[in-house]
Amino acid sequence: MTASEILSLTAVQLGKKIKDGEVTSMEAVKAVLGQIKAMEPELNSYVTIDEEGALKQAEEIQKRIESGELTGPLAGVPAAVKDNICIEGLKTTCSSKILSDFVPTYTAKAVENLKQAGAVIIGKTNMDEFAMGSTTETSAFGVTRNPWNPEHVPGGSSGGSCAAVAAAECFFALGSDTGGSIRQPASFCGVTGLKPTYGTISRYGLIAYGSSLDQIGPVAKDVTDCAAILEVLASHDEKDSTSVQREDHEFTKYLTGEVKGLKVGIPADYMGKGLDPEVKEAVLKAAKVLEEKGAVVETFGLGMVEYAIPAYYVIASAEASSNLSRFDGVKYGYRAKEYTGLHGMYKKSRSEGFGPEVKRRIMLGSFVLSSGYYDAYYLKALKTKALIKKAFDEAFSKYDVILGPAAPTTAPRLGESLSDPLKMYLGDIYTISVNLAGLPGLCVPFGTDQKGLPIGVQLIADCFQEKNILRAGFAVEQSRAFEMPSLAAEAMKEKEEK
């Protein structure tokens, strides 16, 4: 097989071809590394590329596949990992100056599960610093660009992972989702992103931002890949006190395309002011696809939507200010060169090591947790969170799936969002409620706008009901083939011609 033929496959398709002996894991890794060399000067999707390590892993895994030891669907498939998920011996920076030289001494449980399944880790992807942002422009290692149009952002904070999958720089990637950080960039980059129910995938080894909201999840080309990856990632972990013991780990069996009788609700609150008409049209078209296949689609009032953003930013910032207090220049990470006394070292190390967006959220978090403001803000936000969960509980007593947009617009131009942080925060309106309520959410690409930028639709289900969004997502996807950005396709073609 040629490199471009290999790169056009999905992760599951590649895994099957490796198992059948049509292609080797080394050939797949070399094809990916070639694509990375062609695309990275333009995109900057990666912070660290482990070329030598990936080739070595591929050789070992290939032997284990040939001996019959590894038989899973992801064996030999090259993958990338977001740079806030620890891998022993591989630099993990959170795209921050404060952790620019940090090399963990342990590996995250999610990555361990991937390695046991035989996936080959290519490297670590760029992100918004400490996962704080919606554009991957707050990274200390430069902005990542959208493969569909390099003048636009890829979304965030898992922008590097989504851009890498879209540009065929890996076959799938791990991201983390605190308030939409997998689903929103998946929408902007035209890939499929899944945020599972809170507690389904271990957070051990994920550098924390908002501990009650963070969840690791897969980014891939299609729903089948996401379901297969979730089967590998979902496991109970004693090292994570929020990890859940689940019985149902078979997600791929729900990919039948059969949605007859499935009850789908579209929140009227999601379809009003602020939503781009082309995005609205895509959501309604997706609803029509489900309806034609036998699903029952209705519009309903969800309620509490307007309170989601303030509640989220109060809770996430409060947790961030607590979680990030460990980065003080003492045990690990960046330490200022000149300072006076211990407090001086703390202040200078943190003010030089953290970027503006991280500082903004730490200060906001410290403020809402401070004496006199705790009750007025933080406690109120927690009560609001409980009411948002209650609103979803009521919705799921009537519907199996909620359908809506993943983001109000397609990808904005570089620099547009950072100039107005409040506008950037408002862009999370459709995703953050899912994290506040601990629900699973799936973003599926569904067409492009007039500018040729991808549009994603979001499917939400009740806790532990991933099967419903996978069923619906697979059905929606059948009416749209996965498209690769022309930039990536041209790079593959150019290599073939050479």
C-alpha positions in Angstrom: 0.0 0.0 0.0 1.2 3.5 -0.7 1.6 6.1 2.1 -1.5 8.1 1.0 -3.6 4.9 0.8 -2.5 4.0 4.4 -3.2 7.6 5.7 -6.7 7.6 4.2 -7.8 4.7 6.4 -9.6 5.0 9.7 -7.9 3.5 12.8 -10.1 0.4 12.8 -9.6 -0.2 9.1 -5.8 0.2 9.5 -5.8 -2.2 12.5 -7.6 -4.8 10.3 -5.1 -4.5 7.4 -2.2 -4.8 9.8 -3.8 -8.0 11.3 -4.4 -9.4 7.8 -0.8 -8.7 6.8 -1.6 -6.2 4.1 0.5 -3.5 5.8 2.9 -3.4 8.8 2.8 -1.1 11.8 6.2 0.2 10.8 4.9 1.3 7.4 1.9 3.0 9.1 4.3 4.9 11.5 6.6 5.9 8.6 3.6 7.2 6.6 2.4 9.3 9.6 5.9 10.6 10.3 6.2 11.6 6.6 2.9 13.5 6.9 4.0 15.2 10.1 7.2 16.5 8.4 5.1 17.9 5.5 2.3 19.5 7.7 4.0 20.6 10.9 5.7 23.7 9.6 2.2 25.0 8.7 0.1 23.5 11.5 2.2 23.1 14.7 -0.1 20.3 16.0 2.7 18.7 18.1 4.8 19.8 21.0 6.9 16.6 21.1 7.4 14.0 18.3 9.0 10.7 19.5 10.2 9.5 16.1 12.8 7.0 17.4 10.5 5.7 20.1 7.5 5.2 17.7 9.5 3.2 15.2 10.9 1.0 18.1 7.4 0.5 19.5 6.0 -0.4 16.0 8.7 -3.1 15.5 7.9 -4.7 18.9 4.2 -4.5 18.3 4.4 -6.0 14.8 6.2 -9.1 16.2 3.5 -9.5 18.9 0.7 -9.1 16.2 2.4 -11.8 14.0 2.8 -14.1 16.9 -0.9 -13.8 17.6 -0.4 -12.2 21.0 -2.1 -8.9 20.0 -5.4 -9.3 18.3 -7.3 -6.0 19.2 -8.6 -3.5 16.6 -6.0 -0.8 17.6 -2.9 -3.1 17.5 -0.1 -1.4 15.5 -2.1 1.9 14.9 -0.2 5.2 15.4 -1.9 7.6 17.9 -1.1 10.9 19.6 -1.7 12.1 23.1 -2.6 15.6 24.4 0.3 17.2 26.3 -1.5 17.2 29.7 -1.6 13.4 29.9 1.6 11.9 31.4 3.8 9.4 29.7 6.9 8.1 31.5 10.1 9.4 30.0 8.3 11.7 27.5 8.2 15.4 28.0 4.7 16.6 29.3 4.4 20.3 29.3 0.7 21.3 29.4 1.9 23.7 26.7 3.2 26.0 29.6 6.5 27.5 30.3 6.2 26.4 33.9 6.4 22.7 32.8 8.5 23.2 29.7 11.1 20.6 30.9 8.9 18.3 32.9 9.4 14.6 32.2 7.0 12.4 34.2 8.2 9.2 36.1 4.8 7.4 35.5 2.3 6.9 32.7 -1.4 7.8 32.7 -3.8 4.8 33.0 -5.5 5.8 29.7 -2.2 5.6 27.9 -1.3 2.3 29.6 -4.6 0.9 28.3 -3.7 2.1 24.8 -0.2 0.5 25.0 -1.7 -2.8 26.2 -4.0 -2.7 23.2 -0.9 -2.3 21.0 -1.3 1.3 19.9 1.9 3.2 18.9 2.4 6.5 20.6 3.8 9.1 18.1 4.0 12.1 20.3 2.3 14.8 22.4 0.0 17.3 20.9 -0.2 21.1 21.4 -3.0 22.6 23.5 -4.2 25.7 25.2 -2.0 26.3 28.3 -3.2 24.0 31.1 -6.3 23.3 28.9 -7.5 26.9 29.5 -8.8 28.3 26.3 -11.0 27.5 23.3 -8.6 28.2 20.4 -5.1 26.6 21.1 -3.7 30.1 20.9 -2.6 30.3 24.6 0.1 27.6 24.2 3.6 28.7 25.2 4.8 26.8 22.1 3.0 28.8 19.5 -0.5 28.6 18.0 -1.9 25.5 16.2 -3.6 26.2 12.9 -6.7 24.7 11.4 -5.9 22.2 8.6 -9.0 23.3 6.7 -7.7 26.9 6.6 -4.5 27.9 8.4 -5.8 31.4 8.9 -8.4 30.0 11.4 -8.1 28.4 14.8 -8.5 24.6 15.3 -10.5 25.2 18.5 -9.4 24.2 22.0 -8.1 23.2 24.3 -7.5 19.8 22.5 -6.8 21.7 19.2 -3.5 19.9 18.6 -5.2 16.5 18.9 -8.1 17.4 16.6 -5.9 19.1 14.0 -3.5 16.1 13.9 -6.3 13.7 13.3 -7.8 15.9 10.6 -4.5 16.3 8.8 -3.7 12.6 8.9 -0.7 13.2 11.3 -2.0 10.3 13.4 -5.0 7.9 13.1 -6.5 8.9 16.4 -5.6 11.0 19.5 -6.4 11.4 23.1 -7.8 14.7 24.3 -9.3 16.0 27.6 -12.6 17.7 28.0 -13.3 20.1 30.9 -16.0 22.2 29.3 -16.1 21.1 25.6 -12.3 20.8 24.9 -12.8 17.7 22.8 -16.1 18.4 21.2 -15.6 22.0 20.1 -12.2 21.5 18.4 -13.6 18.3 16.8 -16.4 20.5 15.3 -13.9 23.1 14.1 -11.6 20.5 12.5 -14.2 18.2 11.0 -13.4 15.1 13.1 -15.3 13.0 15.6 -14.8 13.7 19.3 -16.3 11.8 22.3 -16.5 13.0 25.9 -17.6 9.9 28.0 -19.6 9.9 31.2 -17.5 11.4 34.1 -15.5 8.5 35.7 -15.6 6.2 32.7 -11.9 6.8 31.9 -9.4 7.1 34.7 -8.0 10.6 35.3 -4.8 9.1 36.8 -1.9 10.8 35.0 -4.1 13.7 33.6 -2.7 17.0 34.9 -5.7 18.5 36.6 -7.5 21.7 35.6 -11.0 21.3 37.1 -11.1 17.9 38.8 -14.9 17.5 39.0 -15.2 18.3 35.3 -12.1 16.9 33.5 -12.5 13.8 31.4 -10.2 12.1 28.9 -11.7 11.0 25.6 -10.9 9.9 22.0 -10.7 12.0 18.9 -10.9 10.1 15.6 -12.1 10.1 12.0 -15.4 8.4 12.7 -17.8 7.0 15.3 -16.6 3.4 14.8 -13.1 4.5 15.8 -14.3 6.4 18.8 -16.4 3.4 20.0 -13.4 1.0 19.6 -11.0 3.4 21.4 -13.5 3.9 24.2 -13.7 0.1 24.7 -9.9 0.1 25.3 -9.9 3.3 27.5 -12.9 2.5 29.8 -11.7 0.7 32.9 -11.9 1.0 36.7 -8.8 2.4 38.3 -8.1 2.2 42.0 -5.6 5.1 41.7 -8.5 7.4 40.7 -11.1 7.9 43.4 -13.7 9.1 40.9 -13.3 6.1 38.6 -16.5 4.1 38.1 -16.8 0.3 37.9 -18.9 -0.2 34.7 -20.2 -3.5 33.4 -21.0 -2.4 29.9 -17.7 -2.0 28.0 -18.9 -3.2 24.6 -19.6 0.0 22.7 -19.1 -1.1 19.1 -22.0 -3.5 19.1 -24.4 -0.5 19.1 -23.1 0.7 15.7 -25.9 -0.8 13.6 -27.4 2.3 12.0 -30.7 1.3 13.5 -32.4 4.2 15.3 -36.1 3.3 14.9 -38.1 4.5 18.0 -35.1 6.5 19.4 -36.5 9.6 21.1 -34.4 12.7 20.1 -35.0 16.1 21.7 -33.7 19.5 20.3 -33.5 22.2 23.0 -35.3 25.3 21.7 -32.8 27.3 24.0 -29.9 26.0 21.8 -31.4 27.1 18.5 -32.0 30.8 19.2 -30.0 34.0 19.4 -26.2 33.8 18.8 -26.3 30.6 16.7 -24.9 30.9 13.1 -27.7 30.1 10.6 -25.5 27.6 8.7 -24.8 25.7 12.0 -28.5 25.7 12.8 -29.3 24.4 9.3 -26.8 21.5 9.8 -28.4 20.5 13.1 -31.9 20.5 11.5 -30.6 18.4 8.6 -29.1 15.9 11.1 -32.5 15.8 12.8 -34.1 15.1 9.5 -31.7 12.2 8.8 -32.6 10.6 12.2 -36.3 11.2 11.6 -36.1 9.5 8.1 -34.5 6.5 9.8 -37.3 6.1 12.2 -36.3 8.3 15.2 -38.9 10.5 16.9 -37.6 14.1 16.9 -39.1 16.9 19.0 -38.2 20.4 20.2 -38.4 21.1 23.9 -37.4 23.7 26.6 -34.3 22.6 28.5 -34.0 25.5 30.9 -31.0 26.7 33.0 -29.0 27.2 29.8 -28.2 30.9 30.6 -26.7 30.0 34.0 -24.3 27.3 32.7 -21.5 29.6 31.6 -21.2 31.6 34.9 -21.6 28.5 37.0 -18.9 26.7 34.9 -16.3 29.5 35.0 -16.7 29.9 38.8 -16.4 26.2 39.5 -13.6 25.5 37.0 -11.6 28.6 38.0 -11.9 27.7 41.7 -10.7 24.2 41.1 -7.9 25.4 38.8 -6.6 27.9 41.5 -6.4 25.0 43.9 -4.9 22.5 41.4 -2.3 24.8 40.0 -1.0 25.9 43.4 1.4 22.9 43.3 3.4 24.6 40.5 5.5 26.9 42.7 9.0 26.4 41.4 10.0 24.1 44.3 9.6 20.4 43.4 9.4 20.5 39.6 8.9 22.8 36.7 10.2 26.3 36.0 12.0 28.3 38.7 12.8 32.0 38.4 16.5 32.7 38.1 16.6 35.8 40.4 14.4 36.3 43.5 14.6 37.3 47.2 13.3 34.9 49.8 10.8 32.0 49.5 7.8 34.1 48.8 9.7 36.0 46.2 10.6 32.8 44.5 6.9 31.7 44.4 5.8 35.0 43.0 8.4 35.3 40.3 8.3 31.6 39.3 4.6 31.7 38.9 4.3 35.1 37.3 7.0 34.2 34.7 5.9 30.6 34.2 2.1 31.1 33.7 0.5 32.8 30.7 -2.1 35.5 30.9 -5.2 33.3 30.5 -4.0 30.9 33.2 -3.3 33.8 35.6 -6.8 35.3 34.8 -8.4 32.0 35.8 -6.2 31.5 38.9 -7.1 35.0 40.1 -10.8 34.5 39.4 -10.7 31.2 41.3 -8.8 32.5 44.3 -11.3 35.4 44.4 -14.5 33.2 44.5 -13.0 30.9 47.1 -11.9 33.8 49.4 -13.6 34.6 52.7 -16.7 36.7 52.1 -17.2 35.6 48.5 -17.3 31.8 48.9 -21.0 31.8 49.7 -21.9 34.5 47.2 -20.2 32.9 44.2 -18.8 29.4 44.7 -21.6 27.9 46.8 -24.2 29.5 44.5 -22.4 28.0 41.4 -22.5 24.5 43.0 -26.3 24.9 43.6 -26.7 26.0 40.0 -24.7 22.9 38.9 -27.2 20.7 40.8 -30.2 22.5 39.1 -28.6 22.0 35.6 -28.2 18.3 36.4 -31.9 18.2 37.5 -32.9 19.9 34.2 -31.1 17.2 32.2 -32.6 14.5 34.4 -36.1 15.8 33.4 -35.1 15.9 29.7 -33.8 12.3 29.8 -37.0 11.1 31.3 -38.6 11.9 27.9 -35.7 11.6 25.4 -32.9 9.1 24.8 -30.7 11.7 23.0 -30.4 15.5 22.9 -29.3 16.9 19.6 -27.8 20.4 19.2 -24.8 22.3 17.9 -21.3 21.8 19.3 -20.3 25.5 18.9 -22.3 28.6 17.9 -20.1 29.2 14.8 -17.5 27.5 12.7 -13.8 28.2 13.5 -13.0 31.9 14.0 -9.9 33.5 12.5 -6.7 33.5 14.5 -6.5 36.4 17.0 -10.3 37.1 17.0 -11.2 35.3 20.2 -8.2 36.2 22.3 -8.9 39.9 21.9 -12.2 39.4 23.7 -12.0 36.7 26.4 -15.7 37.0 27.3 -16.7 36.2 23.7 -14.4 33.2 23.9 -16.1 32.0 27.1 -19.6 32.4 25.5 -18.5 30.1 22.7 -18.7 27.2 25.2 -22.4 27.7 25.7 -23.4 24.3 24.1 -20.7 22.1 25.7 -20.1 23.1 29.3 -23.5 21.9 30.7 -22.5 18.3 29.7 -19.4 18.6 32.0 -21.3 20.2 34.8 -23.8 17.3 34.7 -21.2 14.6 34.1 -22.9 13.4 30.9 -21.5 11.8 27.7 -21.3 14.0 24.6 -20.4 13.2 21.0 -19.5 15.6 18.2 -20.0 14.3 14.6 -18.9 16.3 11.5 -21.9 17.2 9.4 -21.0 19.3 6.4 -19.2 22.7 5.8 -20.2 26.3 5.7 -19.9 28.7 2.8 -16.2 29.4 3.7 -15.5 25.6 3.5 -15.0 25.2 7.3 -16.5 22.1 9.0 -19.6 22.1 11.1 -20.1 19.6 13.9 -23.4 18.5 15.5 -23.5 17.4 19.1 -25.3 14.4 20.6 -25.8 14.2 24.4 -27.1 11.2 26.4 -27.8 10.5 30.1 -25.0 9.2 32.3 -23.6 5.8 31.2 -25.8 5.8 28.1 -23.0 6.2 25.5 -24.7 3.5 23.5 -27.5 6.0 22.6 -25.2 8.7 21.2 -23.1 6.1 19.4 -26.2 4.7 17.8 -27.5 8.1 16.7 -24.0 9.4 15.8 -23.4 6.4 13.6 -26.7 6.8 11.8 -26.0 10.5 11.2 -22.5 9.8 10.0 -23.8 7.3 7.3 -25.2 10.2 5.3 -21.8 12.0 5.3 -18.4 10.5 4.3 -15.3 11.7 6.3 -13.5 14.4 4.4 -9.9 15.3 4.7 -8.8 18.9 4.5 -7.4 19.6 1.0 -4.2 20.9 2.6 -3.5 17.4 4.0 -4.6 15.6 0.9 -2.3 17.7 -1.3 0.6 17.0 1.0 0.0 13.2 0.6 -0.4 13.5 -3.1 2.9 15.6 -3.4 4.8 12.9 -1.5 3.4 10.2 -3.8 4.5 12.1 -6.9 8.0 12.5 -5.6 
